[in-house]
């Protein structure tokens, strides 16, 4: 049986006590759009992935684009 994949984006956002609205501002999208991206209904763009990785690396320095998104 395959392990369920943890949504690291959501987990890190919650660990840092950030709202979806704040995260949306970080990547320049409305919080509703951000919510859809976080729930994997809509994909993050490559630019958004890099922005999020850069932000989260300040707090989680071992994170890579592969471990964060794939």
PDB file as gemmi writes it, atoms N, CA and C in Angstrom:
CRYST1    1.000    1.000    1.000  90.00  90.00  90.00 P 1                      
ATOM      1  N   UNK A   1       0.843  -1.182   0.000  1.00  0.00           N  
ATOM      2  CA  UNK A   1       0.000   0.000   0.000  1.00  0.00           C  
ATOM      3  C   UNK A   1       0.888   1.245   0.000  1.00  0.00           C  
ATOM      4  N   UNK A   2       0.584   2.172  -0.889  1.00  0.00           N  
ATOM      5  CA  UNK A   2       1.378   3.385  -1.027  1.00  0.00           C  
ATOM      6  C   UNK A   2       1.042   4.373   0.087  1.00  0.00           C  
ATOM      7  N   UNK A   3       2.087   5.014   0.634  1.00  0.00           N  
ATOM      8  CA  UNK A   3       1.876   6.024   1.666  1.00  0.00           C  
ATOM      9  C   UNK A   3       1.239   7.260   1.047  1.00  0.00           C  
ATOM     10  N   UNK A   4       0.311   7.892   1.757  1.00  0.00           N  
ATOM     11  CA  UNK A   4      -0.226   9.149   1.235  1.00  0.00           C  
ATOM     12  C   UNK A   4       0.864  10.217   1.263  1.00  0.00           C  
ATOM     13  N   UNK A   5       0.918  11.013   0.209  1.00  0.00           N  
ATOM     14  CA  UNK A   5       1.935  12.053   0.123  1.00  0.00           C  
ATOM     15  C   UNK A   5       1.508  13.257   0.948  1.00  0.00           C  
ATOM     16  N   UNK A   6       2.400  13.707   1.802  1.00  0.00           N  
ATOM     17  CA  UNK A   6       2.125  14.878   2.631  1.00  0.00           C  
ATOM     18  C   UNK A   6       2.207  16.116   1.752  1.00  0.00           C  
ATOM     19  N   UNK A   7       1.260  17.015   1.918  1.00  0.00           N  
ATOM     20  CA  UNK A   7       1.289  18.280   1.196  1.00  0.00           C  
ATOM     21  C   UNK A   7       2.231  19.215   1.956  1.00  0.00           C  
ATOM     22  N   UNK A   8       3.492  19.230   1.540  1.00  0.00           N  
ATOM     23  CA  UNK A   8       4.497  20.023   2.244  1.00  0.00           C  
ATOM     24  C   UNK A   8       4.202  21.512   2.181  1.00  0.00           C  
ATOM     25  N   UNK A   9       3.672  21.975   1.071  1.00  0.00           N  
ATOM     26  CA  UNK A   9       3.372  23.401   0.940  1.00  0.00           C  
ATOM     27  C   UNK A   9       2.407  23.814   2.052  1.00  0.00           C  
ATOM     28  N   UNK A  10       1.345  23.049   2.208  1.00  0.00           N  
ATOM     29  CA  UNK A  10       0.366  23.359   3.259  1.00  0.00           C  
ATOM     30  C   UNK A  10       0.987  23.203   4.648  1.00  0.00           C  
ATOM     31  N   UNK A  11       1.724  22.119   4.852  1.00  0.00           N  
ATOM     32  CA  UNK A  11       2.335  21.871   6.160  1.00  0.00           C  
ATOM     33  C   UNK A  11       3.294  22.997   6.548  1.00  0.00           C  
ATOM     34  N   UNK A  12       4.116  23.429   5.616  1.00  0.00           N  
ATOM     35  CA  UNK A  12       5.055  24.513   5.904  1.00  0.00           C  
ATOM     36  C   UNK A  12       4.319  25.827   6.138  1.00  0.00           C  
ATOM     37  N   UNK A  13       3.304  26.100   5.335  1.00  0.00           N  
ATOM     38  CA  UNK A  13       2.521  27.333   5.521  1.00  0.00           C  
ATOM     39  C   UNK A  13       1.918  27.356   6.921  1.00  0.00           C  
ATOM     40  N   UNK A  14       1.330  26.242   7.317  1.00  0.00           N  
ATOM     41  CA  UNK A  14       0.706  26.171   8.642  1.00  0.00           C  
ATOM     42  C   UNK A  14       1.754  26.232   9.754  1.00  0.00           C  
ATOM     43  N   UNK A  15       2.908  25.598   9.557  1.00  0.00           N  
ATOM     44  CA  UNK A  15       3.980  25.640  10.558  1.00  0.00           C  
ATOM     45  C   UNK A  15       4.477  27.065  10.774  1.00  0.00           C  
ATOM     46  N   UNK A  16       4.448  27.856   9.716  1.00  0.00           N  
ATOM     47  CA  UNK A  16       4.898  29.247   9.797  1.00  0.00           C  
ATOM     48  C   UNK A  16       3.758  30.201  10.142  1.00  0.00           C  
ATOM     49  N   UNK A  17       2.572  29.630  10.403  1.00  0.00           N  
ATOM     50  CA  UNK A  17       1.395  30.405  10.788  1.00  0.00           C  
ATOM     51  C   UNK A  17       1.042  31.465   9.742  1.00  0.00           C  
ATOM     52  N   UNK A  18       1.083  31.062   8.482  1.00  0.00           N  
ATOM     53  CA  UNK A  18       0.746  31.960   7.382  1.00  0.00           C  
ATOM     54  C   UNK A  18      -0.615  31.578   6.814  1.00  0.00           C  
ATOM     55  N   UNK A  19      -1.346  32.571   6.362  1.00  0.00           N  
ATOM     56  CA  UNK A  19      -2.647  32.319   5.742  1.00  0.00           C  
ATOM     57  C   UNK A  19      -2.469  32.077   4.245  1.00  0.00           C  
ATOM     58  N   UNK A  20      -3.507  31.520   3.645  1.00  0.00           N  
ATOM     59  CA  UNK A  20      -3.481  31.354   2.193  1.00  0.00           C  
ATOM     60  C   UNK A  20      -3.460  32.721   1.514  1.00  0.00           C  
ATOM     61  N   UNK A  21      -4.073  33.700   2.126  1.00  0.00           N  
ATOM     62  CA  UNK A  21      -4.062  35.058   1.573  1.00  0.00           C  
ATOM     63  C   UNK A  21      -2.626  35.596   1.532  1.00  0.00           C  
ATOM     64  N   UNK A  22      -1.873  35.384   2.612  1.00  0.00           N  
ATOM     65  CA  UNK A  22      -0.477  35.833   2.648  1.00  0.00           C  
ATOM     66  C   UNK A  22       0.368  35.103   1.605  1.00  0.00           C  
ATOM     67  N   UNK A  23       0.120  33.813   1.450  1.00  0.00           N  
ATOM     68  CA  UNK A  23       0.867  33.042   0.456  1.00  0.00           C  
ATOM     69  C   UNK A  23       0.503  33.483  -0.957  1.00  0.00           C  
ATOM     70  N   UNK A  24      -0.767  33.784  -1.165  1.00  0.00           N  
ATOM     71  CA  UNK A  24      -1.196  34.290  -2.464  1.00  0.00           C  
ATOM     72  C   UNK A  24      -0.474  35.575  -2.824  1.00  0.00           C  
ATOM     73  N   UNK A  25      -0.330  36.458  -1.831  1.00  0.00           N  
ATOM     74  CA  UNK A  25       0.393  37.714  -2.071  1.00  0.00           C  
ATOM     75  C   UNK A  25       1.847  37.438  -2.436  1.00  0.00           C  
ATOM     76  N   UNK A  26       2.432  36.435  -1.792  1.00  0.00           N  
ATOM     77  CA  UNK A  26       3.829  36.088  -2.061  1.00  0.00           C  
ATOM     78  C   UNK A  26       4.042  35.709  -3.524  1.00  0.00           C  
ATOM     79  N   UNK A  27       3.082  34.984  -4.100  1.00  0.00           N  
ATOM     80  CA  UNK A  27       3.231  34.551  -5.494  1.00  0.00           C  
ATOM     81  C   UNK A  27       2.344  35.357  -6.453  1.00  0.00           C  
ATOM     82  N   UNK A  28       1.749  36.426  -5.942  1.00  0.00           N  
ATOM     83  CA  UNK A  28       0.958  37.361  -6.758  1.00  0.00           C  
ATOM     84  C   UNK A  28      -0.279  36.739  -7.393  1.00  0.00           C  
ATOM     85  N   UNK A  29      -1.027  35.977  -6.580  1.00  0.00           N  
ATOM     86  CA  UNK A  29      -2.313  35.448  -7.032  1.00  0.00           C  
ATOM     87  C   UNK A  29      -3.343  35.667  -5.926  1.00  0.00           C  
ATOM     88  N   UNK A  30      -4.613  35.680  -6.296  1.00  0.00           N  
ATOM     89  CA  UNK A  30      -5.710  35.804  -5.332  1.00  0.00           C  
ATOM     90  C   UNK A  30      -5.700  34.585  -4.411  1.00  0.00           C  
ATOM     91  N   UNK A  31      -6.137  34.771  -3.178  1.00  0.00           N  
ATOM     92  CA  UNK A  31      -6.099  33.663  -2.215  1.00  0.00           C  
ATOM     93  C   UNK A  31      -6.946  32.468  -2.651  1.00  0.00           C  
ATOM     94  N   UNK A  32      -7.995  32.701  -3.427  1.00  0.00           N  
ATOM     95  CA  UNK A  32      -8.808  31.588  -3.926  1.00  0.00           C  
ATOM     96  C   UNK A  32      -7.994  30.756  -4.925  1.00  0.00           C  
ATOM     97  N   UNK A  33      -7.251  31.433  -5.769  1.00  0.00           N  
ATOM     98  CA  UNK A  33      -6.387  30.738  -6.733  1.00  0.00           C  
ATOM     99  C   UNK A  33      -5.289  29.982  -5.980  1.00  0.00           C  
ATOM    100  N   UNK A  34      -4.709  30.628  -4.974  1.00  0.00           N  
ATOM    101  CA  UNK A  34      -3.674  29.963  -4.185  1.00  0.00           C  
ATOM    102  C   UNK A  34      -4.228  28.687  -3.546  1.00  0.00           C  
ATOM    103  N   UNK A  35      -5.420  28.775  -2.994  1.00  0.00           N  
ATOM    104  CA  UNK A  35      -6.052  27.613  -2.363  1.00  0.00           C  
ATOM    105  C   UNK A  35      -6.183  26.454  -3.345  1.00  0.00           C  
ATOM    106  N   UNK A  36      -6.589  26.761  -4.561  1.00  0.00           N  
ATOM    107  CA  UNK A  36      -6.742  25.720  -5.589  1.00  0.00           C  
ATOM    108  C   UNK A  36      -5.384  25.102  -5.947  1.00  0.00           C  
ATOM    109  N   UNK A  37      -4.355  25.927  -5.951  1.00  0.00           N  
ATOM    110  CA  UNK A  37      -3.012  25.423  -6.242  1.00  0.00           C  
ATOM    111  C   UNK A  37      -2.516  24.546  -5.089  1.00  0.00           C  
ATOM    112  N   UNK A  38      -2.734  24.988  -3.869  1.00  0.00           N  
ATOM    113  CA  UNK A  38      -2.282  24.223  -2.711  1.00  0.00           C  
ATOM    114  C   UNK A  38      -2.986  22.866  -2.630  1.00  0.00           C  
ATOM    115  N   UNK A  39      -4.240  22.820  -3.046  1.00  0.00           N  
ATOM    116  CA  UNK A  39      -5.002  21.564  -3.032  1.00  0.00           C  
ATOM    117  C   UNK A  39      -4.767  20.727  -4.289  1.00  0.00           C  
ATOM    118  N   UNK A  40      -3.864  21.192  -5.142  1.00  0.00           N  
ATOM    119  CA  UNK A  40      -3.454  20.481  -6.365  1.00  0.00           C  
ATOM    120  C   UNK A  40      -4.571  20.357  -7.391  1.00  0.00           C  
ATOM    121  N   UNK A  41      -5.493  21.305  -7.364  1.00  0.00           N  
ATOM    122  CA  UNK A  41      -6.530  21.382  -8.394  1.00  0.00           C  
ATOM    123  C   UNK A  41      -5.939  22.079  -9.621  1.00  0.00           C  
ATOM    124  N   UNK A  42      -5.091  23.067  -9.349  1.00  0.00           N  
ATOM    125  CA  UNK A  42      -4.382  23.824 -10.385  1.00  0.00           C  
ATOM    126  C   UNK A  42      -2.897  23.731 -10.048  1.00  0.00           C  
ATOM    127  N   UNK A  43      -2.059  23.601 -11.055  1.00  0.00           N  
ATOM    128  CA  UNK A  43      -0.616  23.497 -10.826  1.00  0.00           C  
ATOM    129  C   UNK A  43       0.017  24.856 -10.572  1.00  0.00           C  
ATOM    130  N   UNK A  44       1.050  24.855  -9.737  1.00  0.00           N  
ATOM    131  CA  UNK A  44       1.883  26.040  -9.577  1.00  0.00           C  
ATOM    132  C   UNK A  44       2.709  26.194 -10.850  1.00  0.00           C  
ATOM    133  N   UNK A  45       2.947  27.438 -11.262  1.00  0.00           N  
ATOM    134  CA  UNK A  45       3.842  27.672 -12.392  1.00  0.00           C  
ATOM    135  C   UNK A  45       5.279  27.459 -11.918  1.00  0.00           C  
ATOM    136  N   UNK A  46       6.197  27.328 -12.853  1.00  0.00           N  
ATOM    137  CA  UNK A  46       7.604  27.170 -12.480  1.00  0.00           C  
ATOM    138  C   UNK A  46       8.089  28.379 -11.683  1.00  0.00           C  
ATOM    139  N   UNK A  47       7.679  29.564 -12.088  1.00  0.00           N  
ATOM    140  CA  UNK A  47       8.076  30.788 -11.375  1.00  0.00           C  
ATOM    141  C   UNK A  47       7.544  30.766  -9.940  1.00  0.00           C  
ATOM    142  N   UNK A  48       6.301  30.342  -9.758  1.00  0.00           N  
ATOM    143  CA  UNK A  48       5.711  30.260  -8.413  1.00  0.00           C  
ATOM    144  C   UNK A  48       6.442  29.226  -7.566  1.00  0.00           C  
ATOM    145  N   UNK A  49       6.817  28.108  -8.171  1.00  0.00           N  
ATOM    146  CA  UNK A  49       7.555  27.067  -7.449  1.00  0.00           C  
ATOM    147  C   UNK A  49       8.884  27.609  -6.937  1.00  0.00           C  
ATOM    148  N   UNK A  50       9.577  28.352  -7.780  1.00  0.00           N  
ATOM    149  CA  UNK A  50      10.867  28.921  -7.384  1.00  0.00           C  
ATOM    150  C   UNK A  50      10.677  29.942  -6.270  1.00  0.00           C  
ATOM    151  N   UNK A  51       9.642  30.767  -6.379  1.00  0.00           N  
ATOM    152  CA  UNK A  51       9.353  31.763  -5.342  1.00  0.00           C  
ATOM    153  C   UNK A  51       9.073  31.082  -4.007  1.00  0.00           C  
ATOM    154  N   UNK A  52       8.245  30.049  -4.024  1.00  0.00           N  
ATOM    155  CA  UNK A  52       7.916  29.334  -2.788  1.00  0.00           C  
ATOM    156  C   UNK A  52       9.143  28.625  -2.221  1.00  0.00           C  
ATOM    157  N   UNK A  53       9.916  27.975  -3.072  1.00  0.00           N  
ATOM    158  CA  UNK A  53      11.123  27.296  -2.607  1.00  0.00           C  
ATOM    159  C   UNK A  53      12.082  28.291  -1.957  1.00  0.00           C  
ATOM    160  N   UNK A  54      12.299  29.417  -2.603  1.00  0.00           N  
ATOM    161  CA  UNK A  54      13.191  30.445  -2.066  1.00  0.00           C  
ATOM    162  C   UNK A  54      12.712  30.914  -0.698  1.00  0.00           C  
ATOM    163  N   UNK A  55      11.414  31.115  -0.561  1.00  0.00           N  
ATOM    164  CA  UNK A  55      10.848  31.559   0.716  1.00  0.00           C  
ATOM    165  C   UNK A  55      11.015  30.477   1.790  1.00  0.00           C  
ATOM    166  N   UNK A  56      10.624  29.256   1.484  1.00  0.00           N  
ATOM    167  CA  UNK A  56      10.662  28.185   2.479  1.00  0.00           C  
ATOM    168  C   UNK A  56      12.083  27.777   2.860  1.00  0.00           C  
ATOM    169  N   UNK A  57      13.050  27.944   1.957  1.00  0.00           N  
ATOM    170  CA  UNK A  57      14.439  27.572   2.253  1.00  0.00           C  
ATOM    171  C   UNK A  57      15.008  28.386   3.411  1.00  0.00           C  
ATOM    172  N   UNK A  58      14.455  29.567   3.667  1.00  0.00           N  
ATOM    173  CA  UNK A  58      14.902  30.373   4.807  1.00  0.00           C  
ATOM    174  C   UNK A  58      14.642  29.630   6.117  1.00  0.00           C  
ATOM    175  N   UNK A  59      13.587  28.848   6.145  1.00  0.00           N  
ATOM    176  CA  UNK A  59      13.161  28.149   7.357  1.00  0.00           C  
ATOM    177  C   UNK A  59      13.469  26.648   7.308  1.00  0.00           C  
ATOM    178  N   UNK A  60      13.516  26.104   6.114  1.00  0.00           N  
ATOM    179  CA  UNK A  60      13.750  24.673   5.896  1.00  0.00           C  
ATOM    180  C   UNK A  60      14.872  24.533   4.857  1.00  0.00           C  
ATOM    181  N   UNK A  61      16.125  24.772   5.271  1.00  0.00           N  
ATOM    182  CA  UNK A  61      17.234  24.896   4.308  1.00  0.00           C  
ATOM    183  C   UNK A  61      17.563  23.644   3.496  1.00  0.00           C  
ATOM    184  N   UNK A  62      17.133  22.483   3.932  1.00  0.00           N  
ATOM    185  CA  UNK A  62      17.445  21.257   3.188  1.00  0.00           C  
ATOM    186  C   UNK A  62      16.457  20.968   2.067  1.00  0.00           C  
ATOM    187  N   UNK A  63      15.428  21.781   1.957  1.00  0.00           N  
ATOM    188  CA  UNK A  63      14.375  21.554   0.960  1.00  0.00           C  
ATOM    189  C   UNK A  63      14.908  21.832  -0.446  1.00  0.00           C  
ATOM    190  N   UNK A  64      14.459  21.020  -1.404  1.00  0.00           N  
ATOM    191  CA  UNK A  64      14.798  21.230  -2.815  1.00  0.00           C  
ATOM    192  C   UNK A  64      13.500  21.315  -3.609  1.00  0.00           C  
ATOM    193  N   UNK A  65      13.600  21.718  -4.847  1.00  0.00           N  
ATOM    194  CA  UNK A  65      12.404  21.796  -5.696  1.00  0.00           C  
ATOM    195  C   UNK A  65      11.765  20.411  -5.822  1.00  0.00           C  
ATOM    196  N   UNK A  66      12.587  19.371  -5.915  1.00  0.00           N  
ATOM    197  CA  UNK A  66      12.055  18.008  -6.050  1.00  0.00           C  
ATOM    198  C   UNK A  66      11.346  17.536  -4.788  1.00  0.00           C  
ATOM    199  N   UNK A  67      11.948  17.773  -3.632  1.00  0.00           N  
ATOM    200  CA  UNK A  67      11.318  17.296  -2.397  1.00  0.00           C  
ATOM    201  C   UNK A  67      10.094  18.112  -2.025  1.00  0.00           C  
ATOM    202  N   UNK A  68      10.043  19.345  -2.479  1.00  0.00           N  
ATOM    203  CA  UNK A  68       8.904  20.203  -2.145  1.00  0.00           C  
ATOM    204  C   UNK A  68       7.702  19.945  -3.043  1.00  0.00           C  
ATOM    205  N   UNK A  69       7.946  19.688  -4.324  1.00  0.00           N  
ATOM    206  CA  UNK A  69       6.835  19.602  -5.275  1.00  0.00           C  
ATOM    207  C   UNK A  69       6.610  18.230  -5.905  1.00  0.00           C  
ATOM    208  N   UNK A  70       7.574  17.319  -5.809  1.00  0.00           N  
ATOM    209  CA  UNK A  70       7.421  16.041  -6.506  1.00  0.00           C  
ATOM    210  C   UNK A  70       7.553  14.859  -5.576  1.00  0.00           C  
TER     211      UNK A  70                                                      
END                                                                             
